[in-house]
Amino acid sequence: MSSILIIVFAPLVAAIIAGLGNKRLGAMPAKLITTGALFASCVLSWPIFIAFLGGHAETSVTPVLNWVTSGDLKFAWALQVDALTAVMLVVVTSVSALVHLYSWGYMSEEPDCPRFFAYLSLFTFAMLMLVTANNLVQMFFGWEGVGLASYLLIGFWFRKPSANAAAMKAFVVNRVGDLGFMLGIFGTFLVFGTVSIPQILHDAPGLAGSTIGFLGYRFDTATVLCILLFIGAMGKSAQLGLHTWLPDAMEGPTPVSALIHAATMVTAGVFMVCRLSPLFEQSPAALTFVTVIGASTCFFAATIGTTQTDIKRVIAYSTCSQLGYMFFAAGVGAYGAAMFHLFTHAFFKALLFLGAGSVIHAMHHEQDMRYYGGLWKKIPLTFAAMMAGTLAITGVGIDDVFGFAGFYSKDAILEAAFARGTQVGTFAFAMGIFAALLTSFYSWRLIYLTFFGTPRWDQSEHIQHAVHDAHGHDDHGHHAHAHDGTAGYHPHESPLNMLVPLGVLSMGAVFAGFVFAPAFLSEGSGTFWKGALVFNESVLHAMHGVPEMVKWAPFGVMVAGLLIATYAYLINPALPGAFTARFGFLYRFLLNKWYFDEAYDALFVRPAMALGRLFWKVGDVGVIDRFGPNGAAWVVSLASRGAVRLQSGYLYSYALVMLVGLVGAISWVIAR
C-alpha cells in the first residue's frame, strides 16, 4: 500500500473507531488509537518532504476511486503529492500528532475524551484531503470537512452557551466565504470545462484577454475567478472582513486553538492561493486585491493584539496578522516566501498556543493575563518554551549569522514586498513593518504580564472560587490545584505529556528557519518546488538587491517594540494605565476590535431579525393565520358542523331532502 494512503486514511480510521466506540471503548484506547495513527502519518510524511528537499522525488498521483461522472463533469478521487503537498503534509501531521499527545495531559480530566480525540483526528483527515486534492471538488470536500470539524471542536463544551455561540459564528462566517469559493469553482468549470487542478493550471495562460459575464457586466475572466476563489480564502484564513470568527473560536479547548489556528484550517487559504498561483498570475488585479487585503489584515490584527488581556486572544490576533503576511507575500509574487512563513509559523504559533495552554493549566484555567505575574519561577519549562516562541515570532536574528524561525521567513516577505517596486508592494511593506513593531510589543507584553512582575493570582475571583471550592472542582469539572489556607494558590508545572510537545515545537521555533531557508528561499528553490507553484526568480533576485536599510528595518522595529514593552511593563508599570486614560477613545476602539462585531450586528443581524419578525407577525400571524386557520378554516369548520346535523341516518329525512331538491330542479327548469 502506498504510504500516502496510510498518511491520509489512518486518521479517518482512528476517528471512526474512537467516535463510534466512544465511552464503551474508553478514554485510554481512544487516545492510543488516534495518537498512534497521527504519529504513523507524521513518521511517513517526513521522508516524502526530505525526498523533495533533496530533489529525489517527483510529483505522483495515487488513485483512490472513480468519484463523479455526470455529463461533462468527470473526476476521480485521487491523492496528488508534490513539493507543495509535502510541505503541508509535514506541517499538518507534525502539529496534529503533537497536539494529540499534548491533549493527553490537558484533557486528562475530561469525561468525554473519546469524542474529543475523534474530532481531532477527523479534522486532520479533512485537512489532509484538502492538501492532497488534485481537483477542485475534492479540495472543496476537505475545505468543508475542516469547517465541520472546527464547528464540532470549537463547540466541544456544548453546555457552555458561549462555546455554542462561537461555534455557530465560525460556521456562519465561513459559509459566507465558502459561497465565493463555490462560485469560483463553478466559474472555473464553466471556463475550463474541468475541475482538474493540473489541467486548469496548464490552460490558465490561455485566459489572457478573455472576459466573462458576471452580475450583468463583462469582466476579465481570470480576475473574476481568482477574486471569487480568494473570498473563500478570506473566510477560512480569517482575513479582514471575514475575520470575526477567529478570536471567538478561543472558546474551544486550547489544543483545538493550536490545531486550527497554527498549522491547519487557517492556512488552507494560503495553500489554495499558492496551489493555484499560475491562475492568479494571469490577473494582476486579483493579486493586487490579495496584497491589499493581506497587508491590511496584517496591520489591523496587530493593532488589536496590543490591547487584549486574554492570553489566547492575543495569540489568535497574532495568527490573523501573520496570515496577512503570507497573503501579501503571495500577492507580490513571492509564493515560496509565503509557504516558508506558513511552514515556520506552524512551529512557533503551535508552540505559543500550547505554551499558553500550559500557563492556563497552571493557573487553573484562568486566561486573563492581568491575574498572572511572576510565573517564570513557578513554571520554568513553560517559560522557556514561550520565550522560544516569542523570539521566533518577533523575528530575532542577525543576517548571515543566526536567527529564529520567524526571522528568515518574515524578513523575506518584507524584502519581497519592497523589491516588487510597485505602489501596492510599498504599501504592503509599510504595513508589514508597522505590524512587526506591534508584534514585538504585544508579544513581549504577553511575556512580561505572564511571567514577570508581582504575582497577581489572589486578585482573580475565578481562581479563588476554584481553589476554595469544597469539592475541589471548578465549573468545568477540572480538579483544583494544590493550595493552602494562607498562601492561597500555587501554580505548578505541566505534566510530561504536555511538556514533550512544547520541547519538540521549541526546536522547530529555534532551528526551522535556519535549517530550511536555503530550500525555500535560495536561487535553487525552483528545483525544490518543481512547478508545484510559481517560482519568480526575478522577485528573488530583487530581494537580494534591496537597500541595507530595508534589510535592517525589521530588526530595528523588533528592538523598538521590545524596548517599549520593557519600559511600559517592567520599568514603569504605571505607563499603560496613564496611556489608556489619555487616549481613551483609541484604547476602546482597539479593545473593541475596531467595532466590527457591532457594525455587523447593526448592518446584518438586526435587519435580519427585524425582517424575520415582519414575516412572523405580519405574514404568518396577520395574513396566513388570519385567513387560513383563523379564516377559511373557520368557515369550513362552521359549515361542517351544519352539515353534520343533516346526516341523521333516517331514510325519511334523506327522501325529504331528495324531494325538495327534485322540486327545486323542476322549478328552475320551468323558470328558464
CORSUL-V979730 format. One line per field, one symbol per residue. phi: phi as a letter, one per 20 degrees, with the letter a starting at -180 (. if undefined). psi: psi as a letter, one per 30 degrees, with the letter a starting at -180 (. if undefined). burial: b if it has 24 or more other C-alpha atoms within 12 Angstrom, else e. Layout:
phi: ???
psi: ???
burial: ???
This chain:
phi: .fffffgfegffffffffffflfffnffgfffffffffffffffffffffffgemdccfccdfdafdccbmeecadecdeccfffffffffffffffffgfgfgefdfdffdggfffffgffgfgffffffefdbfffffgfgfffffffffffegeffegffffffffffffffffffffffffgfffffembdffgffffeggffgneccfblncdcfffffffffffgfffffdlegodefffffffffgggfgfffeecdgfefffgffffegffffecgfffffffffffffgfgffffffdfdfgffgffffggffffgffffffenefffffffgffggffffffffffffffffelmedeffddomeffecffffffffffffffemfrcgmdabfgfgffffffffffffgmdffffffffffffffffffffffgffffedcnfgcffeefffffffeffemcefeneffegbcfdfnccfbfffffeffgffffffffedgfffdggfecefeffffflnfbfdeffffffffdfgggffeggffffffffffffffddecfffgffffffdgfffffffelmlfffffffedfffffffffffffeffffdfffedgecgffffffffffffffeeneffffffffffffffffffffff
psi: kkeeeeeefeeeeeeeeeeeebfeeleeeeeeeeeeeeeeeeefeeeeeeeeefggllklkjkelkdkjjbfjklljljkjaeeeeeeeeeeeeeeeeeeeefeeegfgkfheeeeeeeeeeeeeeeeeefgkgleeeeeeeefeeeeeeeeeegeiffjeeeeeeeeeeeeefeeefeeeeeeeeeeeeefglgkeeeeeefefffkfllkkkhglklkeeeeeeeeefeeeeeeghlkegfffeefffflkeeeeeeefefceffeeeeeeeegeeeeffjeeeeeeeeeeeeeeeeeeeeefffkfkeeeeeefeeeeeeeeeefeeeggieeeeeeeeeeeeefeeeeeeeeeeeeeeghgkfjffgbkgfffeieeeeeeeeeeeeeffhklkkgdkllefeeeeeeeeeeeefegleeeeeeeeeeeeeeeeeeefeeeeeeeeflakkgeffjeeeeeeegkffglafggkkklkllfefckjlllllefeeeeeeeeeeeeefeeeefeeeeflfgfeeeehgflkjjfeeeeeefglleeeefeeeefeeeeeeeeeeefeeiffeeeeeeeeheeeeeeeeghgheeeeeeeeeeeeeeeeeeeeeeeeeeedeeefcefceeeeeeeeeeeeeffiffkefeeeeeeeeeeeeeeeeeee.
burial: eeebbbbbbbbbbbbbbbbebbeeeebbbbbbbbbbbbbbbbbbbbebbeebbeeeebbbebebeeeeeeeeeebbbbbbbbbbbbbbbbbbbbbbbbbbbbbbbbbbebebbbbbbbbbbbbbbbbbbbbbbbbbbbbbbbbbbbbbbbbbbbbbbeeeeebbbbbbbbbbbbbbbbbbbbbbbbbbbebbebbbbbbbbeebeebeeeeeeeeeeeebbbbbbbbbbbbbbbbbbbbbbbbbbbbbbbbbbbbbbbbbbbbbbbbbbbbbbbbbbbbbbbbbbbbbbbbbbbbbbbbbbbbbbbbbbbbbbbbbbbbbbbbbbbbbbbbbbbbbbbbbbbbbbbbbbbbbbbbbbbbbbbbbbbbbbbbbbbbbebbbbbbbbbbbbbbbbbbbbeeeeebbbbbbbbbbbbbbbbbbeeebbbbbbbbbbbbbbbbbbbbbbbbbbbbbbebbbbebebbbbbbbeeeeebeeebbbbeeeeeebbbbbbbbebbbbbbbbbbbbbbbbbbbbbbbbbbeebbbbbbbbbbbbbebbebbbebeeebbbbbbbbbbbbbbbbbebbbeeeeebeeeeeeeeeebeebbbbbebbeeeeeeeeeeeeeeeeeeeeeeeeeeeeeeeeeeeeeeeeeeeeeeeeeeeeeeeeeeeeeeeeeeeeeeeeeee
